[in-house]
Amino acid sequence: MARLNLLEETRYEKLPVSVYADQAAASLAVAARIAKLI
């Protein structure tokens, strides 16, 4: 398979994405991650 050119390979950022059941679960996960960094 031929490689795409550099522009095509890097056009989109590769960001980790997490999906949570609801807003409360997401908020708790974000708060825990921030607390861990601090």
Steps between C-alpha positions, in 0.01 A plus 500: 500500500642838404563750774306823503695820471602680821208743482247216474664309786496795740182680396304386804628511854501168675341576835390243753123509544296361789124461496311498831151390588396845619625844596553407865727208413700716261535776759628256762751352258631843398522614863691185595744551216560864599546400865755238397700761308499738794 
